Amino acid sequence: HVPLAALDPRRRELLNLAIRRGEIRDGEGPRQEPLTAGLITRDGLRVYPIEDGIPNLLPEAGIPTTQIAGFDA
């Protein structure tokens, strides 16, 4: 259990650029849909999407940020 915070717009845009390039995988495979909002772990190593206003905190929904170039934890 790691504390979470709102994903800031700069990091969300970096993540969405990587998603559009097909570079991002979550626990279910390649991520296709960009994020409109998300939660990031305090250590900056994982992002959880917020879908339809509901945070998806399932382990397989988490996106490891180590996949994202220039994404500083």
N, C-alpha and C positions, 0 to 999 in steps of 0.2 A: 504494500500500500504506500503510494507516493502521493504527496499533495499535488493538486492540479491548479492551473491558472488558465485564464482565457488566452487563446492563441492570438498573438498580435498580428495586425494586418501585413507587416513586412514578411514575417515568417509564413503566414498563410499564402501570400503571393508566391514565395519561393517554392513552397510545397505544391501549389497548383500548377506552376510552370513545369515542375518535374512530372506531375501527373499527366499533363498534356503531352509531354515528350515520351510517355510510356515507361518512365524510369522507376515508378513507385510500386511496391508490393506491400500488401498488408497480410495478415494471417490467412486470408482467403484467396490470395493470388494477386494478379495485377490490378491496381486500383484504377478505375475508369472515370469515376465522378469526382470533379473538383469539390473542395470544401467551401461551404459558405461560412462556417464557424467551426471552431474546435477547441479542445482543451489540451494543454501541454503539461507534461509532468514537470515538477519543479527542477529536476535535473536536466530537462530539455531533451531527453532521449526518446520520448514517445509522444505521439499526438493521437488523440481520440476524436473522431468526428462528432459533430452535433448535427443530427439529421431531423428535420421537421421540429426543431426546438428541443429535441431529446438527445442528451449525450449517450453515445454508444460506447460503454466502458468494457465491453466484452474483450477478452484478450486478443481474439482473432481480428478485431476491428482496429487495434492499435497499429499505428504506422511508425516504424523505427526511423528516427530522423537521421541516422547515419547514412541513409541512402541519398541524402539531399546535399549536393555540393553547395558550399557557402552558408549552410545552416549551422550557425554557431549555437551550441548548447548553453 
